[in-house]
Amino acid sequence: MIWGTRANALKDEGRPIEVSFDGAFMVADTMQVLRSSPNPAGALELLKYYLNNPSAQARFTERFSLTPPSLDAIPLMSESARTKIPTSPTIFRKLVQHDTKWINANQARMLDIWNAWIQR
């Protein structure tokens, strides 16, 4: 998402650049605490703060053009930022819509094809 962040920053500066979501996939972002991290308790507290604080989510997701985990954060974002997140109506229409039933029914086949391709 760094590309999207940088592209949006350039666009906000008035540079002639556009970000296209045509045919893009929506991917769920995750946050993890590594088992070997130097301060796992502190990392968990940071995650808890973020997940329980819509204003922190709004600031973070506004900066990185992400959809926040809480719907309560969206109204706290600027109108401009809300138009740049993947779940905004304009962008969402352009995303590839997953066929969850097909994916679930074909998981094993897709894994076999992936493994064969990656091992070439």
C-alpha positions in Angstrom: 0.0 0.0 0.0 3.0 2.3 0.1 2.5 2.8 -3.6 -1.1 4.0 -3.0 0.1 6.2 -0.2 2.8 7.8 -2.3 0.6 8.2 -5.3 -2.1 9.9 -3.3 0.5 12.2 -1.8 1.7 13.2 -5.2 -1.9 13.7 -6.4 -2.6 15.9 -3.4 0.4 18.0 -4.3 -1.2 18.6 -7.7 1.0 16.2 -9.7 -0.6 14.7 -12.8 -1.0 11.2 -11.4 -4.0 8.9 -11.0 -4.5 5.7 -9.0 -6.6 3.1 -10.7 -8.5 0.4 -8.9 -10.0 -1.1 -12.1 -9.8 -4.9 -11.8 -8.0 -4.7 -8.4 -8.7 -7.3 -5.6 -9.6 -6.3 -2.1 -7.2 -7.9 0.3 -7.7 -8.0 4.0 -4.9 -6.4 6.0 -3.8 -8.1 9.1 -1.6 -7.1 12.1 0.4 -9.7 14.0 2.8 -9.8 16.9 5.8 -11.9 16.1 6.6 -14.6 18.6 10.2 -13.4 18.8 9.3 -9.7 19.2 11.3 -7.9 22.0 8.1 -6.6 23.7 5.0 -8.7 22.8 3.0 -7.3 25.7 3.6 -3.8 24.5 2.8 -4.8 20.9 -0.5 -6.3 22.0 -1.3 -3.1 24.0 -0.6 -1.1 20.8 -2.9 -3.3 18.8 -5.6 -3.1 21.5 -5.3 0.7 21.5 -5.6 0.8 17.7 -8.5 -1.6 17.5 -10.5 0.1 20.3 -9.8 3.7 19.2 -11.8 4.8 16.1 -10.0 8.2 16.0 -6.6 6.4 15.9 -7.9 4.2 13.1 -9.2 7.2 11.2 -5.8 8.9 11.4 -3.9 5.8 10.4 -6.2 4.7 7.6 -6.5 8.2 6.2 -2.7 8.3 5.9 -2.5 5.0 4.1 -5.7 5.0 2.1 -7.0 1.9 3.9 -10.5 1.0 5.1 -10.5 1.1 8.9 -11.5 -2.0 10.9 -14.3 0.0 12.6 -17.1 1.7 10.8 -17.1 4.3 13.6 -13.7 5.5 12.2 -15.0 6.4 8.7 -17.0 9.5 9.8 -13.9 10.8 11.6 -11.9 10.8 8.3 -11.8 13.7 5.9 -14.2 13.6 3.0 -11.1 13.4 0.7 -9.8 10.4 2.5 -13.1 8.6 2.5 -13.2 8.8 -1.3 -9.8 7.0 -1.5 -10.5 4.0 0.6 -11.3 0.6 -1.1 -14.8 0.5 0.4 -15.8 3.9 -1.0 -18.7 3.4 -3.4 -16.7 4.7 -6.5 -13.7 2.4 -5.8 -15.7 -0.6 -4.6 -17.6 -0.8 -7.9 -14.2 -1.2 -9.8 -12.9 -4.0 -7.6 -13.0 -7.7 -8.6 -15.9 -9.3 -6.7 -14.9 -12.7 -5.3 -17.1 -15.7 -5.8 -16.8 -17.0 -2.3 -18.8 -20.2 -3.0 -16.6 -21.1 -6.0 -13.4 -20.3 -4.0 -14.5 -22.5 -1.1 -15.5 -25.4 -3.4 -12.2 -25.2 -5.3 -9.7 -24.5 -2.6 -7.8 -27.8 -2.9 -7.6 -27.5 -6.7 -6.4 -23.9 -6.5 -3.7 -25.0 -3.9 -2.5 -27.8 -6.2 -2.3 -25.4 -9.2 -0.5 -22.8 -7.0 2.0 -25.3 -5.7 2.7 -26.7 -9.2 3.3 -23.1 -10.5 5.5 -22.0 -7.6 7.7 -25.1 -7.8 8.5 -24.5 -11.5 
